Amino acid sequence: MKNDENRLIHEKSPYLLQHAHNPVDWYPWSEEAFRRAKDENKLVFLSIGYSTCHWCHVMEHESFEDRDVADAMNRNFICIKVDREERPDIDNFYMTASQILTGSGGWPLNVIATPDRKPIFAMTYIPRNSRGEQMGIIDLSNAIGELWKEKSADLSRRADDLVSKLEMAVAAKPGNMMDERFLKDAFTELKDNFDPMNGGFGSSPKFPTPHYLLFLMRYYSRYGDDSALHMVEKTIEKINLGGIHDHVGGGFHRYSTDAGWFLPHFEKMLYDQGMLMMVFSELHHITGKKIYSDMIEELFIFLTREMHGASGGFYSAIDADSEGVEGKFYTWSYQEIIAVLGQEDGKFFLETFNANQQGNYHDESTGRSTGRNILYLDKGTAEIAAGSGTGTDAFAARIAACRKKLFDYREKRTRPHTDDKILTGLNGIMISALSLGYRETGNDKLLNLAKETADFILGKMDAGEGRLFHTYREDSPAIEGFIDDYAYLIEGLIDLYQASFESKYLERASLLNESALKEFFDEKDFGFFFTARYRNEVGGRRKEWYDGAIPSGNSVQILNLLRLSNMTENEKLRDIAVKSLDSLYDTVAKAPVFHLYLMCALDFAIGPTTEVKIICGKDGVAEQMIKIAREKYNPRMTIVAADETGNEFYAKFLKEFSPKADGMTRAFVCKNYRCLPETSTAKEFRKQVSNA
């Protein structure tokens, strides 16, 4: 290594490489690092973050690039850097520890741990210098280093006590989960926390939380409660109008620091884009409103332009910062807009998007004006057009022309960093999103990209013996997969099958499901461990049930089991899913709102479900039947459309498989496994689906 390099220089993670030239003597997570900590009897300073995290950048520039800070850290600790996206197992364990120790968590997550990896203290952002009662990192390093020398036995006992609490936090009492009261309790809590003015839930900060909205649409489907659908539409309306939406280039920022969706943290996460596309798709299915199909198309354009790899797969995230300044790429001065658009169009655009000469963007920490503007709308463009006396089409065309000019100008700026890791689980989300988006828009480009992404991931992330890799960068896969990778990819393949009806995708979903059961399933207490049975590195094997920024792998996988059970006529899968749900009775009863994607699975498990099986003939009726089956929003419906291309696969589970000799299509509509008489006409099929 060169003098200005540390051990991170040999890593693939963009986040670790960002720190490869720090004077801090960083190690990647490794046996070597912990062995040295034991040999030198030093505590470990474990710093966890990700490459597009704004406060991670702030802490690096203030502290980790500073020689005095580095000297204090290197003297007192063995320092380890972890990319939370690369090693979510490590992040999950220490984040849970942080929540027990401090009642909160976030990134950067900085943990002081013993040489045997047990956490003692946890902090998020640490300033360079002490501020009042808050210790700066130099003083903190020296104080903890001295404390370890003087009271290592006490600190070790503290660590042991914390690990015991972590083990207790995993335990749950089983019970009967097949009860709609859990759905109603979750809905009531969401309704109580709904912001009727701004949409979303709670005050600030506000995250898009698409899985909340997916649950509410299932609740609407089950009970016909218009308030559930209203909460979804209001939230999406306000997100779409707000500063959290990039009105020039498309896509959505990670979260809003205020209740009104105006001031975002500017990073763009792949999972938000994918799950929001799923919400837009389901909203379009329910309402038929064109605005939602337009939102799908706009988001698709952004994703293919800025987050899709040239050789395949989607990248993880785009940074908030450029040129060391958060939001610089996305914000505008008054003068810039006038210069790009001219006086007439410039003033029209400034007024429409609430920008002004002083700037509406104030620094979050200091409250000082930056002199720049975040673009946002008070109301929809159709409403603005009506108020101005301008025709809607003419108004929209003028806005589009202005946006195009501003986009072209903005492309000349220094772009924020893109984390070009390709993660299996997040690409599974994108396969689902594109598949659902295709079904609503009919745009073949979405379906083709869903197929390309699935084929890329299935090819590049194949670890052999039915296993998956977790991450891919620079033509190289690494780190064997976690339950989230399997669960999201299986879900994506199921959704892709139900968009394309190409049997290979359902077959691969079934095979991956077998691998997930083999490697992750807890046969004693049910549910799925986060890590595979051959990995037991951090704090023992744990299960993650709570939904975070995205649903837990357990929630997704339980829903996968239920869907695959119906599609492949395998009741054993349903039994596993129901027992896994029951194993969470006590945990869910305390806080159903923290398990909303699990509530989506529970909604499916309680039923009634509709199983549609179509044996495609040569009469063209199958296509009509598929279209009819999809007309009504029914998240508890599965469709299998078997044609000759997958006959060997279908024959394994479809008792009815074999087209009629006369070439006519045969269809079976079942409700909770009880089937109506076979039909071969679209008219009769429509009646059966309507009554199912």
Summary of the structure (lengths in Angstrom):
residues: 692
radius of gyration: 26.4
end to end distance: 67.4
largest distance: 87.4
contacts: 2402
relative contact order: 0.08
helix: 52%
strand: 14%
